[in-house]
Amino acid sequence: MENNSTLEVIYVTQNNIIQNITAVGKYNISMSFYDSDSFSKPVLQSPYYVDLNQTLFAQVSLHSTDPNLL
C-alpha cells in the first residue's frame, strides 16, 4: 500500500450474506498477507482469493507514539 491510502477488505460469500464493520480514524499501520504461518513469503498478487474456511495469515503492525493506543 502507498502512504496515505485507504484500504478496503471485502469478502464474497456463497449465500450473499455480507457483514460490514466500519471504523473511522487515522492510523499509521503496516499490513501484509502471507502464504503460511512461517511469515517468510508475503503475498504480492492482487486480488488475493482464498477459499471459505481457508486459513489466512496476516501481519498487522500499529506505529504510534500514543501508549494508550493498542
C-alpha positions in Angstrom: 0.0 0.0 0.0 1.1 3.5 -0.7 1.3 6.1 2.1 -1.9 7.9 3.0 -4.0 5.3 1.1 -7.3 3.8 2.0 -7.7 0.1 2.3 -10.9 -1.8 1.9 -11.1 -5.5 2.7 -14.1 -7.3 1.3 -15.1 -10.9 1.0 -17.5 -12.8 -1.2 -19.8 -15.5 0.3 -21.8 -18.2 -1.4 -25.1 -17.1 0.1 -24.5 -13.3 -0.4 -24.7 -12.5 3.3 -22.1 -9.7 3.9 -21.3 -8.3 7.3 -19.6 -4.9 7.5 -17.7 -3.4 10.4 -16.8 0.2 10.0 -14.5 2.5 12.0 -13.2 6.0 11.3 -9.8 7.3 12.3 -6.3 8.0 11.0 -3.7 5.4 12.0 -0.2 4.6 10.8 -0.2 0.8 10.2 1.5 -1.7 8.0 -0.3 -4.9 6.9 0.9 -7.9 4.9 -0.7 -11.2 3.9 1.4 -14.4 3.9 1.0 -17.9 2.3 1.9 -19.8 5.5 2.4 -19.4 9.3 6.2 -19.1 8.8 5.5 -15.5 7.6 8.5 -15.7 5.3 6.9 -15.2 1.9 4.4 -12.3 1.5 1.5 -12.5 -0.9 2.1 -9.9 -3.7 -0.7 -10.7 -6.1 -3.9 -8.6 -6.1 -6.7 -9.5 -5.8 -5.8 -12.4 -3.4 -8.5 -15.0 -3.3 -8.9 -17.5 -0.5 -11.5 -20.3 -0.1 -14.1 -20.3 2.6 -12.6 -21.6 5.8 -9.1 -21.4 4.4 -6.6 -20.1 6.9 -5.4 -16.5 6.1 -2.1 -15.4 7.5 -1.9 -11.6 8.1 0.6 -9.5 9.9 -0.5 -6.0 11.0 1.6 -3.6 12.9 0.5 -0.3 14.5 3.0 2.5 14.5 2.1 5.1 17.2 3.7 7.2 19.9 0.5 7.1 21.9 0.9 4.5 24.7 -2.9 4.2 25.2 -3.5 3.1 21.6 -3.4 -0.7 21.2 
